[in-house]
Amino acid sequence: MNTAVLGLQYGDEGKGKLVDILAEKHDVIVRFHGGNNAGHTIYVNNKKTVFHILPSGVLHKNKLNVIANGVVLDPKVLLEEIESLGFTPNLKISSKCHVIMPYHVKLDQLREQKFHIGTTQRGIGPAYEDKASRKGILVEDLLNPSVLRQKIELALTEKNVLFETLFSTFGMSVDEVYNLYQAYGWSLKPYITDTTKLLQDAVKENKSILFEGSQGTLLDVDHGMYPYVTSSNTTAANIFTGTGLSFKTPVDVVGVFKVYNTRVGEGPFSGCIEQTNPNLAGTIREIGKEYGATTGRPRKIGWIDLDELKYAINLNGVTQLALMKTDIFNGFEEFCAVFDGFTLKFKGWNSIDDKNFKDFVQFLERNLNVPVKFVSFGPNRDQIKYE
Ligand code: IMP
């Protein structure tokens, strides 16, 4: 069976750990949207590994990992991550991925100083903009010198005006960008292929595919808290656009969420306890190590919000739930949850074997109407209970 692992909150729900565990049961692991704005943290034997663009299944050397067409790819970051692995990953990259160019990163950083969306400043938004306005550079263009040069010239004709006149800074040189990016293309060449066909063939051969979501449902460009969202669709429907598989492909959807809520960047955040109880927010942030895996920014802390979870479950067609970071509340006397617009109090627990914990899971299942199949109680691979 195919499985998708999707975040039901604002990202950082613990999807990487789940993908790492579920990878063992699947043949192919696929990223289908977003870029290196994601930060997936995995602990193996107490060693912390953070991937930003590599699929989290890459540590399973016998599994095929795919970066599909819906992803925006920063070749520099990908090559650095491959280098840091110390082995050649079993990886294929779609020739149709759009490339994050240095002018995208620069534009994202300059805009952020003016508009304050709280982006990761990795060039994600500007790369998707160029994709939609048909000015983007595809991964396959990196291997075609004349097309690459022409597209960079076209892009910089426009972007340099913005840099020089709107932002009063230096423009970029076509030659420098071209030389660097055509070199990246040759380094990536062994990995580049038609992943649409590869994945369609995998389905025909009854191979099982694991789709690795990035960010979270509430950051979806259509269904999230616009404009405080990322620039891709983070929800289940984009699995198909982002890979080229038919929407009729059967997929089990695991919705991942933490026992509390976090958010980085600007925008509304229900159940936020930063103002009402800053000490408690600080405690949860420290115990839960709630600092951005990509940017290191402290994450805002809030209570779990069942109304938002219901919205996310409906959007994604979630069939199983994964409740993460339950150990962060070990020893807490009480905590809260937002439900039907009210803030309700619950008793804390010391472990997942406590009655209070079991009662809370029952409350979740009763009100969300989806079974909680996974319960994570620590950062390591083996600290998860599943049915
Ligand atoms: P962008 O995706 O870098 O354009 O940032 C847009 C919004 O999404 C900002 O609020 C970011 O903090 C947020 N964001 C992007 N990626 C992640 C993630 O992986 N986890 C949590 N928030 C993210």
Residues whose N, C-alpha, C, O or C-beta is under 5 A from the ligand:
A	BS01	IMP	Y10 G11 D12 N37 A38 G39 I117 G118 T119 T120 Q121 R122 I124 G125 Q215 L219 Y228 V229 T230 S231 V264 G265 E266
